[in-house]
Amino acid sequence: MPEQMVERLLERSLERGAIRYGDFTLTSGRKSAYYFDGRLLSLDPEGAYLLGRTLLPILREYGVEAIGGPTLGADPIVAAVAAASWQEGTPVPAFIVRKEAKGHGMSQLIEGPLAAGSTVAIVDDTCTTGGSLLHAIAAAEDAGCTVGLALAVLDRNEGGSAALRERGYPFAALLTAGGDGVIRAG
């Protein structure tokens, strides 16, 4: 992945307020010295462009044919990757995994053009415990796909990436949080 693009992604995260330092209480009730709102980055025009362009080479490295992830964090990320891939002439379809199957219509858990037998990447804006990524992984595998890679924009380094690796899934993150609470590229 182009290091300068990841560095710019970190800068843009700070400029847009997607990364904020201070004293925060997370959904889990735990305290954190930072807060990351991935949608402020992934819904920003430059942020979306950088995400699409930065993730594509990683997907190619792992032989991924489609990218998806849990709604809502992954929605703009997978769309950015799909658009960037089309622009480069190597289309990578995107899909979204719902929290639960719809109770009407086709009762689908997965939305989008996902072909059984595909090797896919599962992405989310953050990885803390890995629960959302594991939910999406299970859905993709139930749909007959092979998960070749799990990805996050930010790895909080709170056990999720280790849990994914222990289950045999390669994992990559664009940004990582250090033990000191500072977010860095790579």
C-alpha positions in Angstrom: 0.0 0.0 0.0 1.4 3.4 -0.9 2.7 4.7 2.4 2.2 8.4 1.5 -1.5 7.7 0.8 -1.9 6.1 4.3 -0.1 9.1 5.9 -2.5 11.4 4.0 -5.4 9.3 5.2 -4.2 9.8 8.8 -3.8 13.6 8.2 -7.3 13.7 6.7 -8.8 11.9 9.6 -7.4 14.5 11.9 -8.5 17.4 9.7 -12.1 16.1 9.4 -12.3 15.3 13.2 -12.6 11.6 12.6 -9.9 11.2 15.2 -10.2 13.1 18.4 -8.1 12.9 21.4 -9.5 13.5 24.9 -11.5 11.5 27.5 -14.2 9.4 25.9 -16.6 6.6 27.1 -17.1 4.0 24.5 -20.2 2.0 23.8 -18.8 -0.8 25.9 -18.5 1.5 28.8 -14.7 1.5 28.7 -12.7 4.7 28.8 -10.5 5.7 25.8 -8.0 8.5 25.2 -9.2 8.8 21.7 -12.4 8.5 19.6 -12.5 7.4 15.9 -15.6 8.1 13.8 -14.8 6.3 10.6 -17.8 7.8 8.7 -16.3 11.3 9.0 -13.5 9.9 7.0 -15.2 7.4 4.6 -18.0 9.9 3.7 -15.5 12.7 3.0 -14.7 13.0 -0.7 -11.0 12.9 -0.3 -11.2 10.3 2.5 -13.3 8.0 0.3 -10.9 8.4 -2.6 -7.9 7.6 -0.4 -9.6 4.6 1.1 -10.5 3.1 -2.3 -7.0 3.7 -3.7 -5.2 2.5 -0.6 -7.3 -0.7 -0.1 -7.2 -1.9 -3.8 -3.5 -3.0 -3.8 -4.0 -4.9 -0.6 -7.0 -6.7 -2.1 -5.0 -7.6 -5.1 -2.1 -8.9 -3.0 -4.6 -11.4 -1.3 -6.4 -12.4 -4.5 -9.7 -11.0 -3.4 -12.6 -10.9 -5.9 -15.2 -8.9 -3.8 -15.3 -6.7 -0.7 -18.0 -6.4 1.9 -18.6 -5.8 5.5 -21.0 -5.0 8.3 -23.4 -2.2 7.8 -23.0 0.8 8.7 -19.3 1.1 9.1 -18.3 -0.7 5.9 -21.0 0.7 3.6 -19.1 3.8 2.3 -15.7 1.9 2.4 -16.9 -0.9 0.1 -18.5 1.6 -2.2 -15.3 3.6 -2.4 -13.3 0.5 -3.3 -15.8 -0.6 -5.9 -15.7 2.8 -7.6 -11.9 3.0 -7.5 -11.7 -0.5 -8.9 -14.0 0.3 -11.8 -12.0 3.4 -12.5 -8.8 1.3 -12.7 -10.5 -1.2 -15.0 -10.4 -4.1 -12.5 -13.9 -4.1 -11.0 -14.3 -5.5 -7.5 -17.9 -5.9 -6.5 -19.1 -4.7 -3.1 -21.6 -6.2 -0.7 -23.1 -5.3 2.7 -23.9 -7.6 5.6 -27.0 -6.6 7.6 -27.1 -7.1 11.4 -29.9 -9.5 10.8 -31.8 -10.8 7.8 -34.7 -8.7 6.6 -38.1 -9.9 7.8 -39.7 -9.2 4.5 -39.0 -9.4 0.7 -36.1 -11.8 0.0 -35.2 -12.0 3.7 -31.5 -11.4 2.8 -28.7 -11.0 5.2 -26.3 -9.9 2.4 -27.1 -7.1 0.0 -25.2 -6.7 -3.3 -23.7 -8.8 -6.1 -21.9 -11.5 -4.1 -21.2 -14.7 -6.1 -20.9 -18.0 -4.3 -17.3 -19.4 -4.6 -15.7 -15.9 -4.5 -12.7 -15.1 -2.4 -13.7 -12.0 -0.4 -12.3 -9.4 1.9 -14.3 -8.3 5.0 -13.8 -4.7 6.1 -15.0 -2.4 8.8 -14.1 1.1 9.9 -12.7 -0.2 13.3 -11.6 -3.4 14.9 -12.0 -3.6 18.6 -13.2 -7.1 19.7 -13.6 -8.3 16.1 -17.3 -9.1 16.7 -18.7 -7.2 13.7 -16.1 -8.5 11.4 -16.7 -12.1 12.6 -20.5 -11.7 12.0 -19.8 -10.5 8.4 -17.3 -13.3 7.9 -19.8 -15.9 9.0 -22.4 -14.5 6.6 -20.0 -14.5 3.7 -18.9 -18.1 4.4 -22.6 -19.2 4.8 -23.1 -17.7 1.3 -20.4 -20.0 -0.1 -17.5 -17.6 -0.2 -14.0 -17.9 1.1 -12.7 -15.1 3.3 -9.2 -14.3 2.2 -8.7 -11.2 4.3 -10.1 -9.2 7.2 -9.5 -5.5 7.1 -10.0 -2.4 9.3 -9.3 1.2 8.7 -8.3 1.4 12.4 -7.1 -1.4 14.6 -7.7 -0.4 18.2 -5.4 -3.3 19.2 -7.8 -4.5 21.9 -7.9 -8.1 21.0 -10.0 -8.2 17.8 -7.2 -8.5 15.3 -5.5 -11.2 17.4 -8.8 -13.1 17.6 -9.2 -13.0 13.8 -5.6 -14.2 13.2 -6.1 -17.0 15.8 -9.1 -18.2 13.7 -6.9 -18.3 10.6 -7.9 -15.0 8.9 -5.2 -12.8 7.6 -5.7 -9.3 9.0 -4.6 -5.8 7.8 -5.2 -2.3 9.1 -4.4 1.1 7.6 -4.2 2.8 11.0 -3.3 1.4 14.4 -3.7 2.6 17.9 -0.6 2.3 20.1 -0.6 1.4 23.7 -0.1 5.1 24.4 -3.5 5.8 22.7 -1.8 7.6 19.7 -3.1 6.6 16.3 -0.4 6.0 13.6 -0.3 5.0 10.0 0.4 1.3 9.3 
